[in-house]
Amino acid sequence: MRLKIFEKIRCNIIGMIHVPALPGTPETLLHMKEILENVEHEAQIFNKHKVHGVIVENMHDTPYCRENDLGPEVTSCMTAVASKVRSVLPHNIPVGVQVLAAANRSALAVALASNLQFVRVEGFVFSHVADEGWIDGCAGPLLRYRHQISASHVAVYADIKKKHSAHAVTGDVSIAET
């Protein structure tokens, strides 16, 4: 099933909000109130400049952990952040989320709770090795989870072969042939 998220078929400009380091991560400098003010300001800028969509990502939560090593505070804080961004932007501007690293189930939960239109997932197909460790392909379990939580209206935009990672194990597999 293909979900129509953007009004234009191609050449959509999607603004990226790189959320400051969240509470519980080593680089945390701000309290949630300040983080929410920061993302609200960025969302207002994107709205002013008429981008076609916005995505929220916890880029500054370094070093990254795999989903099973993330605490619940990351999902909780990302839900608050995504909800704030969604509240600032008109409903015709799609908003999505990515939770690093490869915390794709968490991203779906955030999207559902925050009324977002899409998630960006890494490791959807083709397992790989990255700085946070081995990332398994998750298409089957993730799409089943999306159905279980009644989030089939949330689109999945997937990285096929993720940047900043090694794909030697699947290097002999052509994307075109799969």
VENSULWO-V528971 format. One record per residue. N is the residue number from 1. PHI is phi as a letter, one per 30 degrees, with the letter a starting at -180 (NA if undefined). OMEGA is omega in radians with two decimals (999 if undefined). Layout:
<<N | PHI | OMEGA> <N | PHI | OMEGA>>
//
This chain:
<<1 | NA | 3.11> <2 | c | 3.13> <3 | c | 3.08> <4 | d | -3.07> <5 | c | -3.06> <6 | c | 3.14> <7 | d | 3.12> <8 | d | 3.13> <9 | d | -3.12> <10 | b | 3.11> <11 | i | 3.05> <12 | d | 3.09> <13 | c | -3.13> <14 | c | 3.11> <15 | d | -3.12> <16 | c | 3.01> <17 | c | 3.07> <18 | d | -3.07> <19 | d | 3.03> <20 | e | -3.13> <21 | e | -3.07> <22 | d | 3.06> <23 | e | -3.13> <24 | j | 3.11> <25 | c | -3.03> <26 | e | -3.06> <27 | c | -3.09> <28 | e | 3.06> <29 | b | -3.02> <30 | c | 2.99> <31 | d | -3.10> <32 | e | 3.13> <33 | e | 3.14> <34 | d | 3.10> <35 | d | -3.13> <36 | d | 3.07> <37 | d | 3.14> <38 | d | -3.10> <39 | d | 3.07> <40 | d | 3.11> <41 | d | 3.13> <42 | d | 3.12> <43 | d | 3.11> <44 | d | 3.10> <45 | d | 3.13> <46 | d | 3.12> <47 | d | 3.13> <48 | e | -3.07> <49 | c | 2.96> <50 | h | 3.02> <51 | d | -3.10> <52 | d | 3.13> <53 | a | 3.13> <54 | b | 3.02> <55 | b | -3.12> <56 | c | -3.10> <57 | b | 3.13> <58 | d | -3.05> <59 | e | -3.02> <60 | c | 3.10> <61 | d | -3.10> <62 | c | -0.16> <63 | d | -3.07> <64 | d | 3.07> <65 | b | 2.98> <66 | d | -3.03> <67 | e | -3.10> <68 | d | 3.10> <69 | c | 3.12> <70 | d | 3.05> <71 | d | 3.14> <72 | d | 3.14> <73 | d | 3.14> <74 | d | 3.12> <75 | d | 3.13> <76 | d | -3.14> <77 | d | 3.11> <78 | d | 3.07> <79 | d | 3.10> <80 | d | -3.14> <81 | d | -3.11> <82 | d | 3.10> <83 | d | 3.10> <84 | d | 3.14> <85 | d | -3.14> <86 | d | -3.10> <87 | d | -3.11> <88 | d | -3.02> <89 | c | 3.05> <90 | e | -3.07> <91 | d | 3.10> <92 | d | 3.05> <93 | c | -3.14> <94 | d | 3.08> <95 | b | 3.11> <96 | b | -3.11> <97 | b | 2.92> <98 | b | 3.08> <99 | c | -3.11> <100 | c | -0.04> <101 | c | 3.14> <102 | h | 3.10> <103 | d | -2.96> <104 | d | 3.06> <105 | d | 3.09> <106 | d | 3.13> <107 | d | 3.10> <108 | d | 3.12> <109 | d | 3.09> <110 | d | -3.12> <111 | d | -3.13> <112 | d | -3.09> <113 | d | -3.06> <114 | c | 3.13> <115 | i | 3.11> <116 | c | -3.08> <117 | c | -3.10> <118 | a | 3.00> <119 | b | 2.98> <120 | c | -3.09> <121 | b | 3.03> <122 | c | -3.12> <123 | i | -3.14> <124 | d | 3.00> <125 | b | 3.13> <126 | i | 3.06> <127 | d | -3.12> <128 | a | 3.08> <129 | c | 3.11> <130 | b | -3.09> <131 | d | 3.13> <132 | d | 3.10> <133 | j | -3.11> <134 | d | 3.11> <135 | c | 3.11> <136 | d | 2.98> <137 | d | -3.01> <138 | b | -3.02> <139 | e | -3.10> <140 | d | 3.14> <141 | d | -3.09> <142 | d | 3.14> <143 | d | 3.05> <144 | d | 3.10> <145 | d | 3.11> <146 | e | 3.10> <147 | d | -3.10> <148 | d | -3.11> <149 | c | 3.13> <150 | h | 3.14> <151 | c | -3.11> <152 | d | 3.08> <153 | d | 3.12> <154 | d | -3.13> <155 | d | 3.10> <156 | c | 3.00> <157 | c | -2.95> <158 | c | 2.91> <159 | d | -3.13> <160 | d | 3.02> <161 | b | -2.98> <162 | d | 3.04> <163 | d | 3.10> <164 | h | 3.12> <165 | a | -3.13> <166 | c | -3.12> <167 | b | -3.09> <168 | e | -3.11> <169 | d | -3.12> <170 | c | -3.10> <171 | d | -3.13> <172 | d | -3.12> <173 | c | 3.14> <174 | d | 3.07> <175 | d | -3.12> <176 | d | -3.10> <177 | d | -3.08> <178 | c | 999>>
//
